[in-house]
Amino acid sequence: MSESSEAENEQWRKTGILRPEDVDLPDEGKLEDNAIAVIECPQKIPCNPCEENCPVGAIKLEDLNAIPKVDTYNSTGCSICVQQCPGLAIFMVEYTGDDKCEITIPYEFELPEEGEEIEALNRKGEKVCIGNVTDTLPREKSVGDTPTLTIEVPREFANIVRSIRRKNR
């Protein structure tokens, strides 16, 4: 998470919603190489499952209460941190061809089918675009007991889309 002023921090505390500018995305070149973890953990709390379970040590905390930082050059895109985060605050982002990106999100509802068209939502739960489900990981196969799904959306929404709504439900 990027450094913000006290006033900006107070805005998050009042609304509970992070703004896109509050979140650091890795540089575009790295996002084209492979999926990278994006951590949206705004509060210093004693929590470190992401650091403990990263198989390559790409997530570090200065201390138990610190906000986690991702070493984008060591992150392999395995998404174990997404599956392990109890706060559902980690996402994987990867740029793919044709101005698209894939976003892996924790998703604790009934999983959609691969190929299903969905409404992609921002942090406020508002529809921002249409996307497609490209992969799902059910709870039974998750190493952290959190199901995940991967969606493809236009690249311009890489730092905006953070959830989905299934169409016609």
Secondary structure as UniProt FT lines:
FT   HELIX           6..15
FT   HELIX           20..22
FT   HELIX           28..33
FT   STRAND          36..39
FT   HELIX           49..53
FT   TURN            55..56
FT   STRAND          59..60
FT   TURN            64..65
FT   STRAND          69..70
FT   TURN            72..74
FT   HELIX           80..84
FT   TURN            86..87
FT   STRAND          90..96
FT   TURN            97..99
FT   STRAND          100..106
FT   TURN            114..115
FT   STRAND          117..121
FT   TURN            123..124
FT   STRAND          127..137
FT   HELIX           139..141
FT   TURN            143..144
FT   STRAND          148..154
FT   HELIX           155..157
FT   TURN            158..160
FT   STRAND          163..166
FT   TURN            167..168
//
